[in-house]
Amino acid sequence: MPKLKTKSGAKKRFKLTGTGKIKRKHAYKSHILTKKSKKRKLQLTHTALVHKTDMKSVKMQLALG
């Protein structure tokens, strides 16, 4: 069976942690920021983990199995 190719869009958006979880960034932080509160923008700055229901899909895109 041939090697799986990594989706280039996924490799730019996700990072693997040391324990095998996958980090992601929040959406809605790129434009139209004037109407969003300071608290909301600050919360969107921090990274989050990919939910367990999406892990299989993201791992396939990253060619991790």
GIMOBEL-V320886 format. One record per residue. N is the residue number from 0. RES is the residue in one small letter. PHI is phi in degrees with one decimal (none if undefined). OMEGA is omega in whole degrees, 0 to 359 (none if undefined). BURIAL is + if it has 24 or more other C-alpha atoms within 12 Angstrom, else -. Layout:
BEGIN
n & res & phi & omega & burial
N & RES & PHI & OMEGA & BURIAL
N & RES & PHI & OMEGA & BURIAL
END
This chain:
BEGIN
n & res & phi & omega & burial
0 & m & none & 183 & -
1 & p & -72.9 & 177 & -
2 & k & -66.5 & 176 & -
3 & l & -86.1 & 176 & -
4 & k & -86.5 & 176 & -
5 & t & -81.7 & 174 & -
6 & k & -71.1 & 186 & -
7 & s & -66.5 & 176 & -
8 & g & -68.6 & 181 & -
9 & a & -72.6 & 182 & -
10 & k & -68.3 & 176 & -
11 & k & -80.6 & 189 & -
12 & r & -101.4 & 186 & -
13 & f & -122.8 & 175 & +
14 & k & -129.6 & 179 & -
15 & l & -90.7 & 176 & -
16 & t & -86.5 & 180 & -
17 & g & -65.3 & 181 & -
18 & t & -92.3 & 176 & -
19 & g & 95.2 & 176 & -
20 & k & -82.0 & 182 & -
21 & i & -117.9 & 180 & +
22 & k & -91.1 & 177 & +
23 & r & -142.9 & 175 & +
24 & k & -101.5 & 178 & -
25 & h & -80.2 & 175 & -
26 & a & -86.4 & 175 & -
27 & y & 68.4 & 179 & -
28 & k & -122.6 & 186 & -
29 & s & -99.6 & 181 & -
30 & h & -153.6 & 187 & -
31 & i & 53.2 & 184 & -
32 & l & -92.8 & 185 & -
33 & t & -68.9 & 181 & -
34 & k & -85.1 & 180 & -
35 & k & -90.2 & 182 & -
36 & s & -72.2 & 179 & -
37 & k & -60.8 & 180 & -
38 & k & -61.9 & 181 & -
39 & r & -64.8 & 180 & -
40 & k & -66.2 & 179 & -
41 & l & -64.7 & 179 & -
42 & q & -65.6 & 179 & -
43 & l & -73.3 & 180 & -
44 & t & -69.1 & 185 & -
45 & h & -74.0 & 179 & -
46 & t & -80.7 & 178 & -
47 & a & -132.3 & 177 & -
48 & l & -100.7 & 176 & -
49 & v & -68.6 & 181 & +
50 & h & -66.8 & 185 & -
51 & k & -62.0 & 179 & -
52 & t & -72.7 & 179 & -
53 & d & -100.4 & 186 & -
54 & m & -60.4 & 182 & -
55 & k & -61.4 & 181 & -
56 & s & -63.2 & 182 & -
57 & v & -68.0 & 179 & +
58 & k & -63.8 & 177 & +
59 & m & -65.3 & 179 & -
60 & q & -66.4 & 179 & -
61 & l & -88.7 & 180 & +
62 & a & 58.5 & 178 & -
63 & l & -101.9 & 178 & -
64 & g & 118.2 & none & -
END
